[in-house]
Amino acid sequence: MRICVLGGGVIGVTTAYFLARDGHQVTLVERHSNVAQETSHANGGQLSYNYVAPLADPSVLPKLPQWLFSRDAALRFVPRLDPRQLHWCVAFLRACTRERSRATTAQLLGLGFLSQRLMHDIVARETIDFDYVRNGKLVVFRDQGGFEGARRQADYQAQLGCEQHALDGAACVALEPALAHISGEIAGGIHTPGEEAGDCDRFTRGLARAAQRDGVDLRLATQFSGLRTKGKTVEAVVTSAGDIEADAFVVCLGMQSQPLLNSLGVRVPMYPLKGYSLTLPTARAPGAPRLSVTDAHHKVVYAPLGERLRIAGMVDLNGMSAQADQARIALLTRQARETFPDAGDYRAAQTWTGMRPATPDSKPLIGATQFRNLWMNTGHGALGFTLACGSAQLMADLIAQRTLPLNGDAFAPGR
């Protein structure tokens, strides 16, 4: 089958790779001159297969006033006169129940475990240098209430196959000595020894090369303006290099999926969660963490990537503009310096801003649309890198009409 994949982020590239391995004739269209130039470029770097609890949870409801009124809040909500934001927020609040949160956790864990197995297969099969490590992850909490809630979540996830350990503050510092500067502030932590990390940009570029070897036609620097349809069939994608016809089309465009699909009457319930990152050189730095660390209070993640440290955080629900807020970058830098002051050269840090495409219930949109040959694989929020491989396999299985490895209805666009 001729299949056209739209989007060269980690989701689009993994989708093209898995479809090509199924024997399809795949064309991938990307508007930038290389893959992984937007949300996939400098994300948090953590592969959090066991730590996928949704943002929509009853515990967030008491935090809403802080999100609205504190500029330094880890998650900041700025109301807009935008019906998309309103509809997203209403659906988000409806998802903030214990029952829905637990069901979503189980579903995301299933997709996460599948992704991890497939990532291990790729690492064994392909030669891709992306600073990949299986170094475990430590989530530290600065308040006792947050820590106790995390322990309850870990107990629940243990029933679903997760291996996680609750540690007191002293044990956290013993496990990761670089946390010594905030040892007096740590109430406890959750250690997940099986978690991993890697550079999403380098992974995506390397996998794109492997996909080309397998026959994928990579069309870079190719602008697309729409889809040409006939009835309920998509005939071609309209691009700056001419129309590209195919038997099937898969939209993997992150937030750009929304305007493209909306133009055809396809509903895409997403809103961007703007995030920020710093990348520090750490050569010979005495205080860089060796584990992946998450500071739950500030919602900041730290991932060692070779001789660099990726620091990512913030969730800004404040509109469609991808413009960086320098005050938020300054806040992220200050919080990182306070936590790991000797982690590297903060003056040489590279900054990044990304628009993470999030659904109200934190589950991606993977499956068919009302057009017979139009599919979508998008809406992964902050878990794109983590869930990419499993999502791509699920997409390939759906197109091939194979038995699915998990409940596909949980991620269906029309759920």
ChimeraX attribute file (.defattr): number of C-alpha atoms within 10 A of each C-alpha:
attribute: neighborCount
match mode: 1-to-1
recipient: residues
	/A:1	15
	/A:2	14
	/A:3	23
	/A:4	26
	/A:5	29
	/A:6	28
	/A:7	27
	/A:8	32
	/A:9	29
	/A:10	32
	/A:11	31
	/A:12	28
	/A:13	34
	/A:14	24
	/A:15	31
	/A:16	36
	/A:17	28
	/A:18	23
	/A:19	26
	/A:20	23
	/A:21	15
	/A:22	13
	/A:23	12
	/A:24	19
	/A:25	19
	/A:26	28
	/A:27	23
	/A:28	26
	/A:29	25
	/A:30	25
	/A:31	18
	/A:32	16
	/A:33	12
	/A:34	15
	/A:35	26
	/A:36	25
	/A:37	18
	/A:38	20
	/A:39	25
	/A:40	27
	/A:41	20
	/A:42	25
	/A:43	31
	/A:44	30
	/A:45	28
	/A:46	30
	/A:47	30
	/A:48	23
	/A:49	24
	/A:50	27
	/A:51	22
	/A:52	21
	/A:53	19
	/A:54	20
	/A:55	18
	/A:56	23
	/A:57	21
	/A:58	17
	/A:59	13
	/A:60	12
	/A:61	11
	/A:62	9
	/A:63	12
	/A:64	12
	/A:65	11
	/A:66	15
	/A:67	20
	/A:68	14
	/A:69	12
	/A:70	12
	/A:71	15
	/A:72	15
	/A:73	20
	/A:74	21
	/A:75	22
	/A:76	22
	/A:77	21
	/A:78	13
	/A:79	13
	/A:80	12
	/A:81	8
	/A:82	10
	/A:83	9
	/A:84	13
	/A:85	21
	/A:86	14
	/A:87	14
	/A:88	18
	/A:89	17
	/A:90	11
	/A:91	16
	/A:92	18
	/A:93	16
	/A:94	15
	/A:95	21
	/A:96	20
	/A:97	14
	/A:98	13
	/A:99	11
	/A:100	17
	/A:101	20
	/A:102	17
	/A:103	14
	/A:104	23
	/A:105	22
	/A:106	19
	/A:107	19
	/A:108	25
	/A:109	23
	/A:110	19
	/A:111	27
	/A:112	25
	/A:113	19
	/A:114	21
	/A:115	24
	/A:116	23
	/A:117	12
	/A:118	17
	/A:119	18
	/A:120	11
	/A:121	11
	/A:122	14
	/A:123	14
	/A:124	10
	/A:125	9
	/A:126	11
	/A:127	11
	/A:128	18
	/A:129	13
	/A:130	19
	/A:131	17
	/A:132	21
	/A:133	19
	/A:134	14
	/A:135	17
	/A:136	19
	/A:137	28
	/A:138	27
	/A:139	24
	/A:140	28
	/A:141	24
	/A:142	20
	/A:143	14
	/A:144	12
	/A:145	11
	/A:146	17
	/A:147	23
	/A:148	16
	/A:149	12
	/A:150	20
	/A:151	19
	/A:152	12
	/A:153	15
	/A:154	22
	/A:155	16
	/A:156	15
	/A:157	20
	/A:158	14
	/A:159	10
	/A:160	14
	/A:161	13
	/A:162	19
	/A:163	16
	/A:164	20
	/A:165	15
	/A:166	22
	/A:167	20
	/A:168	15
	/A:169	21
	/A:170	18
	/A:171	14
	/A:172	24
	/A:173	20
	/A:174	12
	/A:175	15
	/A:176	17
	/A:177	17
	/A:178	22
	/A:179	24
	/A:180	17
	/A:181	15
	/A:182	14
	/A:183	19
	/A:184	11
	/A:185	14
	/A:186	21
	/A:187	20
	/A:188	27
	/A:189	29
	/A:190	21
	/A:191	23
	/A:192	23
	/A:193	17
	/A:194	17
	/A:195	22
	/A:196	22
	/A:197	26
	/A:198	24
	/A:199	26
	/A:200	27
	/A:201	23
	/A:202	21
	/A:203	23
	/A:204	26
	/A:205	21
	/A:206	18
	/A:207	21
	/A:208	27
	/A:209	17
	/A:210	17
	/A:211	24
	/A:212	17
	/A:213	12
	/A:214	19
	/A:215	18
	/A:216	25
	/A:217	17
	/A:218	22
	/A:219	18
	/A:220	16
	/A:221	15
	/A:222	16
	/A:223	16
	/A:224	19
	/A:225	10
	/A:226	16
	/A:227	20
	/A:228	16
	/A:229	13
	/A:230	10
	/A:231	9
	/A:232	13
	/A:233	15
	/A:234	20
	/A:235	20
	/A:236	20
	/A:237	22
	/A:238	16
	/A:239	16
	/A:240	12
	/A:241	11
	/A:242	12
	/A:243	15
	/A:244	16
	/A:245	18
	/A:246	19
	/A:247	15
	/A:248	21
	/A:249	26
	/A:250	25
	/A:251	23
	/A:252	26
	/A:253	22
	/A:254	29
	/A:255	22
	/A:256	14
	/A:257	21
	/A:258	20
	/A:259	14
	/A:260	18
	/A:261	18
	/A:262	11
	/A:263	11
	/A:264	16
	/A:265	11
	/A:266	17
	/A:267	15
	/A:268	20
	/A:269	20
	/A:270	27
	/A:271	27
	/A:272	24
	/A:273	24
	/A:274	29
	/A:275	26
	/A:276	25
	/A:277	25
	/A:278	25
	/A:279	25
	/A:280	23
	/A:281	21
	/A:282	21
	/A:283	14
	/A:284	10
	/A:285	15
	/A:286	12
	/A:287	17
	/A:288	26
	/A:289	20
	/A:290	19
	/A:291	24
	/A:292	30
	/A:293	23
	/A:294	23
	/A:295	20
	/A:296	18
	/A:297	14
	/A:298	18
	/A:299	16
	/A:300	22
	/A:301	24
	/A:302	29
	/A:303	30
	/A:304	29
	/A:305	23
	/A:306	16
	/A:307	14
	/A:308	21
	/A:309	26
	/A:310	25
	/A:311	26
	/A:312	28
	/A:313	27
	/A:314	23
	/A:315	22
	/A:316	22
	/A:317	21
	/A:318	16
	/A:319	19
	/A:320	14
	/A:321	9
	/A:322	13
	/A:323	10
	/A:324	15
	/A:325	13
	/A:326	11
	/A:327	11
	/A:328	20
	/A:329	21
	/A:330	11
	/A:331	17
	/A:332	24
	/A:333	20
	/A:334	13
	/A:335	15
	/A:336	23
	/A:337	14
	/A:338	12
	/A:339	17
	/A:340	18
	/A:341	19
	/A:342	18
	/A:343	23
	/A:344	23
	/A:345	16
	/A:346	18
	/A:347	9
	/A:348	11
	/A:349	18
	/A:350	13
	/A:351	18
	/A:352	18
	/A:353	22
	/A:354	22
	/A:355	26
	/A:356	26
	/A:357	27
	/A:358	27
	/A:359	25
	/A:360	24
	/A:361	22
	/A:362	25
	/A:363	24
	/A:364	26
	/A:365	26
	/A:366	27
	/A:367	23
	/A:368	19
	/A:369	18
	/A:370	15
	/A:371	17
	/A:372	13
	/A:373	18
	/A:374	21
	/A:375	23
	/A:376	25
	/A:377	29
	/A:378	32
	/A:379	32
	/A:380	24
	/A:381	26
	/A:382	24
	/A:383	25
	/A:384	25
	/A:385	30
	/A:386	28
	/A:387	27
	/A:388	28
	/A:389	28
	/A:390	26
	/A:391	28
	/A:392	25
	/A:393	22
	/A:394	28
	/A:395	24
	/A:396	23
	/A:397	18
	/A:398	17
	/A:399	18
	/A:400	12
	/A:401	9
	/A:402	10
	/A:403	11
	/A:404	13
	/A:405	13
	/A:406	13
	/A:407	13
	/A:408	17
	/A:409	12
	/A:410	17
	/A:411	21
	/A:412	17
	/A:413	23
	/A:414	16
	/A:415	7
